């Protein structure tokens, strides 16, 4: 998919961002589907936005972690350490963007689905940066392990 991008955009957009966008886009659809199901099944729910957001968010978060670890970042490191870091990211994201910002939008009478989509746009950037820089950081390879582009020249005596 990245190959379809113009060269200047390829230099700006990491391949992990494209994978993240696909995986977390599908996780968001799962989240929204659950949110919509709750809204339809219990139309006069009287349940605070934060509680409704929690249902889909929890399920979608587990789904996104598993797929990002396996398919996108291709990590085989310490699952316990990565899960702990991811849990921190998800909880902090949840408190700041889902509950805090989402509840603020609810208090401002923003419709439920609009509030959730708005919060999702901001949280998406936050989560990607945390995944790439902290949960699944790329270790620097030693210089000797770097692939060589050119053929080796003659060896001097």
C-alpha positions in Angstrom: 0.0 0.0 0.0 2.9 2.4 0.8 4.2 1.9 -2.7 1.1 3.8 -4.1 2.2 7.0 -2.3 4.2 9.7 -4.0 7.9 9.6 -3.2 7.9 12.7 -1.1 5.1 11.3 1.1 6.9 7.9 1.4 9.7 9.7 3.1 7.3 11.4 5.6 5.0 8.5 6.4 6.5 5.5 8.2 5.3 2.1 7.1 4.2 1.4 10.6 1.9 4.4 10.5 0.1 2.9 7.5 -0.3 -0.5 9.3 -1.4 1.3 12.4 -4.0 3.3 10.5 -5.5 0.1 9.0 -5.5 -1.9 12.2 -6.7 0.9 14.4 -9.2 2.0 11.8 -10.7 -1.5 11.9 -10.5 -1.4 15.8 -12.3 1.9 15.7 -15.1 0.4 13.5 -15.4 -2.4 16.0 -15.6 0.2 18.8 -18.2 2.2 16.9 -20.2 -0.9 16.0 -20.4 -1.8 19.7 -21.3 1.8 20.6 -24.0 1.9 18.0 -25.4 -1.5 19.2 -25.7 -0.2 22.7 -27.4 3.0 21.4 -29.9 1.0 19.4 -30.6 -1.8 21.8 -31.1 0.7 24.7 -32.2 3.9 22.9 -33.1 5.8 26.1 -30.1 4.5 27.9 -29.5 7.3 30.4 -26.0 6.0 30.8 -23.2 8.5 30.9 -21.1 8.7 27.7 -18.0 7.5 29.6 -19.6 4.2 30.5 -20.9 3.6 27.0 -17.5 4.5 25.5 -15.8 2.0 27.9 -17.6 -1.1 26.5 -16.4 -0.8 22.9 -13.0 0.8 23.8 -11.9 -2.1 26.0 -12.7 -4.8 23.4 -11.1 -2.7 20.5 -8.0 -2.0 22.6 -7.2 -5.7 23.1 -7.8 -6.4 19.4 -5.6 -3.5 18.3 -2.7 -4.5 20.6 -2.7 -8.1 19.4 -2.7 -7.1 15.7 -0.3 -4.2 16.0 2.2 -6.4 17.9 1.9 -9.3 15.5 1.3 -7.8 12.1 2.5 -4.1 12.2 5.4 -3.8 14.5 6.3 -7.5 14.3 7.5 -7.7 17.8 8.6 -10.8 19.5 10.0 -9.2 22.7 8.8 -9.5 26.2 5.0 -9.7 26.0 4.6 -8.9 29.7 6.7 -5.7 29.5 4.9 -4.6 26.3 1.5 -5.4 27.7 2.3 -3.4 30.8 3.4 -0.4 28.7 0.4 -0.7 26.4 -1.9 -0.9 29.4 -0.5 2.4 30.7 -0.9 4.0 27.2 -4.5 2.8 26.9 -5.5 3.8 30.5 -3.9 7.3 30.1 -5.5 7.7 26.7 -8.8 6.5 28.1 -8.7 9.0 31.0 -7.5 12.0 29.0 -9.2 11.6 25.7 -12.1 9.3 26.0 -13.5 10.1 29.5 -12.1 13.6 29.9 -12.4 15.1 26.4 -15.4 12.9 25.5 -17.3 13.9 28.6 -16.5 17.6 28.0 -18.0 17.2 24.5 -21.0 15.5 26.1 -21.4 18.4 28.5 -21.3 20.7 25.5 -24.2 18.7 24.1 -22.2 17.3 21.2 -24.1 14.2 19.8 -22.7 10.9 21.0 -21.3 9.6 17.7 -19.7 13.0 16.8 -18.1 13.2 20.3 -16.7 9.7 19.9 -15.3 10.4 16.4 -13.7 13.7 17.5 -12.0 12.1 20.5 -10.8 9.2 18.3 -9.0 11.5 15.9 -6.9 12.9 18.8 -6.4 9.6 20.5 -5.2 8.0 17.3 -2.2 10.3 17.1 -1.4 9.9 20.8 -1.5 6.1 20.7 0.5 5.8 17.5 3.3 8.0 18.9 3.3 6.0 22.2 3.4 2.7 20.4 6.2 3.6 18.1 8.4 5.4 20.6 7.8 3.6 23.8 5.8 0.3 23.6 7.5 -1.1 20.5 10.6 1.0 20.0 12.9 0.0 17.2 16.3 -0.9 18.6 19.3 0.6 16.8 21.3 -2.0 15.0 25.1 -1.9 15.3 26.9 -0.3 12.3 28.3 -3.7 11.4 24.8 -5.1 10.9 23.7 -2.4 8.5 23.2 -3.7 4.9 25.6 -2.5 2.4 24.3 -0.9 -0.8 27.5 -1.1 -2.9 29.8 -4.0 -3.8 32.9 -4.1 -1.7 35.9 -2.6 -3.4 39.3 -4.2 -3.7 41.1 -4.9 -0.5 44.3 -2.8 0.0 47.4 -4.8 0.8 
